[in-house]
Amino acid sequence: QLQLQESGPGLVKPSETLSLTCTVSGGSISSSSYYWGWIRQPPGKGLEWIGSIYYSGSTYYNPSLKSRVTISVDTSKNQFSLKLSSVTAADTAVYYCARHIVVVITIDAFDIWGQGTMVTVSS
Amino acid sequence: SSELTQDPAVSVALGQTVRITCQGDSLRSYYASWYQQKPGQAPVLVIYGKNNRPSGIPDRFSGSSSGNTASLTITGAQAEDEADYYCNSRDSSGNHWVFGTGTKVTVL
């Protein structure tokens, strides 16, 4: 059964770069049917899509975060990663990684999620 | 518009039916997916596409769409259905995704 697990520092200083990794187990990240996504949720607030990546490296980013976000994939390690630069307190959130299935262009979903990891931005 | 709008909260009596709606221009072109999130847990996909349920999701959950509105219906709501529900879809550009504002469902 496919599982995703986020890892990375739980505390990041303002103006620094947040770095998280999602390890995929029980299946290959190189499957042509799937993208891989990052979603975050500030405390007490709703979900925000950060970006998605295809195993080939094609990326899609939330326009509101695009200038600060980099998502990359390492197929040899079956992992994909998130980097968010110049963080502020507003970036404090639970960060989730998820498998992003695209059935056809009009039908897609985040069908398997990691448990999430809390990242706090504070000095 | 790249926004998906949901009612903040709805309530339903145990065993009754509740419909949660999601409105946005992009829903005229793309189907929504729906997620259930309970406190302290990761979201769970409950409906995607025209009306597809992942394995393990009870058949009391169903989806529909008309014009700029997608709907999630819970027929015969159970106590364990009390949760936050989010819709998600591509935005009008087709190259980005956006989540709805979320609806808190209370089962009375």
Interface residues (C-beta under 8 A of the other chain):
Chain A: G37 I39 G46 L47 E48 W49 S52 Y60 Y61 N62 P63 Y96 V103 I105 T106 I107 D108 A109 F110 D111 W113 G114 Q115 G116
Chain B: S29 Y30 Y31 S33 Y35 Q37 A42 P43 V44 L45 Y48 G49 K50 N52 P54 Y86 N88 R90 G94 N95 H96 W97 V98 F99 G100 T101 G102
